[in-house]
Amino acid sequence: MSTMEMDAVFTAALREVLMATVKDTPRVRRRWRWRLGSGMFVGLTLVAGGVALAAGLFSPPGAHIDTQLGNVVTATRTGSATIDIGAPPAGATDLSLTFTCLTAGTFDFPDGSSMSCGAADLLRPSIYRTSIEVVPLSPGIDTVTIDTSAGASWTLQVTYVNRVTTSWGVNASGETYGVANQHGTPDLIAVDQGIAGYVRKSDMNCASGGDVQTLAQAANWDKISQNRNVSIPVYESDGTTVVGAFVIGDATGPDAQTVPLSSLSLGC
């Protein structure tokens, strides 16, 4: 069997969402960054007729298909700026933004999400400092505004797209499978890092914190998970045929251990 490790960015995001939930925070500003080899699809985007953002990758049910409409507008700026992108063509539903930081700084996008770049990021390939965002059109708005920290430089490619969300699959047991999208999360969630398959939503939730209800429980879970990763099965879409294992956690070093979900008493 193959073993797949969850991207550390996604693991951190899970903890952030958990902490925000137990504190009942009304708005969470997250750092969303797409990376090659990410351990999990969270709304995989494909582009038909334009630049293939995910060409050749596993395309599970529930994924978005974005058809490019019109030309790509490219702009390079320093500091906060508003880019005029022209009137939307017929059929446009969303804007596809491909953003790359050119210097260290923080950058806020139109949908309320944000990213940050440090000096170390600038030494790595551009994919590690590039974010892809697809945001719904706002009536009467034909500009894109990027807010940044002082002196931060960036480049942006933006185009209008028509977005269609495909339907989840349903297996013989009545379980839905595919990727999380605006409709929610299927019973079997698509993953692809070396091998394509699905993990159970219930397993993912359990391995990511179990029945955590309070901030204290969340803090304790984070502490005990520092040197422990949890392995959950990866299935074919039937939900029964095991094809690999998916490792949740970012524990490394000589003291790190990976244990199967079945060995933990998590009450879920």
N, C-alpha and C positions, 0 to 999 in steps of 0.2 A: 504494500500500500504506500501511497505518497503521503507526505506530511506537509501541510501548508501553514505558515505562520501569519497571523493577522498583522496588518500594517499598524505600526505604533501610533500613527496619526488617528486611525479609526478607533483604536483602543482608548486613546486619551479622550476622544470625542464621546465615547460611551460613558466614561467616568464623569465628564463635564455635564452631560445631559442628566445623569443620575443625580449628581449633586444639585443641579439647578432644580430638578423635580422635587426633591425632598425639602428644599428651601422655598419652594413655590415661587420661584422667580418668574415674573411675567414675560420677560423677553430675554432670550439667550443670544448673544452675538458670538458665533462660532468661527473658528478658522477652518475653512473647508479647502482642502488641497487635494487635487487628483494626482495620483502617482502611478507610474507604470508598475505593474506587479502588485497593485493594491489587493489585499486579501478578500475584499468583498465589494460587490456591486451595490451602490446605493443610488439607483436611478441612472443606469448606464445610458448614455446618449449616443445615437448613431445619426449620421448625416447622409441623407440620400440626395444625389445630384450635386453635392458640393464637396467640401473637404471631408474626407472620411476620418472622423475623430477617433473612431474605434474599429477601423477596418481590420478584419481577421480575428477579432476577439470573440469569445463566447457571447452569443446574443440570446439571452434567455427571454421567456415570455414576460410581459409587463414592462419591457424596456421602451424608452422613448425613441421615436424615429423623427428626426428633424430634417425637413427638406429646405435647403437654402433657397431663399428668394432674393434676387437682386445681387448687387456687388458687395464685396467685403470692404469696409471702411477701415483703414489703418491709421493710427495716430500715435505719436510719441511725444510725451510731455514731461515736465518737471513740476511737481507740486499739484495741487488740486486743479482740475480742469473739467470743462463741459465740452463734449464732442457732438457736433451736429451730424446726424446720420441720414437726414432726408426723410421725406414722407414714406410711411410704410406701404409696400405694394399690396395688391389684393391677395387675401388669403393668409397674410402674416398674423401669427398668433403670439410669437415670442421673439426675444432677441438672444442671439448666441454671442457670448463674450469670451474671447481668449485673451487673458491678461498675463503679462510677464513683468515682474519687477526688474529694474535695471540697476537699482541701488538698494541699500538697506532702508527699511522704513515700514510703515503700516499703511494699509490701503483698504478703503471701505467701498463696497460695491452697491449698486442701486437697490438690490433686494435686501439690504441690511446685513449681509454676510461680510466677512473681512478676512484679510490675510496679512501676514507680516513676513518680512525678509530680513535676515541677519547677514553679517559679513561672511559666515560660513556658507550660506546658501549661494552666494555669488561665485564661489569657487567650484560649484557643482554644475552639471549640465542644466540647461534651461528648463527641462521638464520639472525639476525640483523647485523651481520658483515660478511656475505657471499655474494659473487657476482657470478652469473652464466653468462658466456660469451660464445658465439659460434662464432668463427672467421674462415673465409675462409682460406684454405690452400694456402701457398705460395710455388710455385715450387722450389724444391731443398732444402727447409727448413724443418728440422726434429727436431727442438728445440723450446722451449718456453722461452722467457725472460721476467722476471718480474723486473721492476725497482722500487726501494723503497727509502724512506727517510732513513737516517743513523740509523742502529740498529733495524729496524722494522722487526719483525718476522711474518711468514706466512706459510700456508700449501696450497698445490695445488693438485687437482686431474684432470688429463687430459686424454682424450681418443679421438681417431679418430671416426668420425661419417659420415654417408651418410645422407645429408639433402635434404628433399623434401618439397616443400611448397605447401600446398593444395590450391585449388581454392576457391575464395569467392563464397558465395551463391548469388542468384538473386531472389528477391521476385516478386510477381505478378505485382507490380508497376514498375518493372525494376530497382529497387534500389539494389546495392550490399551491402552485409552484411558480417561481419567477423572481423578479426583483421588486424591492420596495419602491413605491411610487406615490403619487398624490392620493391614491385610493387606499393606501395602508401598506401592510406587510403580509405577504403570503405565508402559508404554513411552512413551506420549504423555500428557503432563501438561497438564491444563486450565489455561488462563489467560484472563483477561477484563479488559481495561482499554481500553475503547473499541471493541474488537472481540473476539469470542469465538473461541477456537481452541485448538490444542494445540501444545506444543513437545516435541521429543524429549528424553527423560530423558538420553540420551547427550550431546546437545548442551548441555543445562543443566549436567551435571556437568563437561563439558570447559570450557565458558566460565567456570565458577566456580572453576577451579583446575587443570584438566587432571589429569595423573598425579602429583599431589602426594603424597609419601610421608613427608617429614620436616618437623619444625618449621622448619628453615632454609628449605626450599622454600616452605612456607606463608608465611613472613615475606617472602620475596623476591617471591612472587606478589602479596601485599598491597601491596608497594612499587610494583611496576610497574603495578599496576592503579589507582593513585591518580588518574591523569589519563586513564584509558582505560576506555571502556565497550565491551562486546562485543554485537553484534547477532546473534541467531539467528532462523531462520525460524519462523513460526507457520503451522500447517497446519490443514486440515479434518481430521476424524476418520479420513480415509483415509490420512493420513500422507504424501501426495504433493502435494496441491493447496495451494499456498502462498497465504495470505490476508493476511499481514502480517509484521511483524518485532517481536521482543521484545528489549529492550535490558537487558542485565545489567550492573549497576554504578551507582555514584552520583557519578561524576566530573562536575563542573560547572566553569564558569569559562572564560576565554578559551583556556586551554591544553588543555581537555578535548577528546577526540576519540572518535568511535564507529567501530569497525571491525567488519567481518563476521568471523564465526568462521572462515570458510574462509581468511582471510588470515593466521591465526596458526599457528605450528608448535608444537602442544601435545602431539603424540604420543598423541592419543586420538581 
